[in-house]
Amino acid sequence: MCAARANPHYQDLRNRIDSIITQDFSAATEYATVFEEHRKVYTYGQTWNFEAYSSKKKYVCHLLPTCSCLSSVAERAHCTSDID
């Protein structure tokens, strides 16, 4: 064993550094879980194709049911999702 590694001061510093690194990685792992609920949005954004979207006809009736506050409006308007 190297003389420096046998030094109690070195061992104390090494233990404190190891502890801080372990705590930081633990905190980073916990922080990263916050983003898990947004993974679907990220994945959708990565696979969404603007050209395919823009080539289709759009109807307001298709958008109304996606908004819970407007779904009753869509029902009253007799909107159906089978319009292409």
HUGIBEL-V947389 format. One record per pair of residues at least 24 apart in sequence whose C-alpha atoms are under 6 Angstrom apart, sorted by the first residue. I is the first residue (numbers start at 1). GAP is how many residues later the second one is. Records with the same first field share a line. If there is no record, write none. Layout:
I=GAP  GAP
//
This chain:
none
//
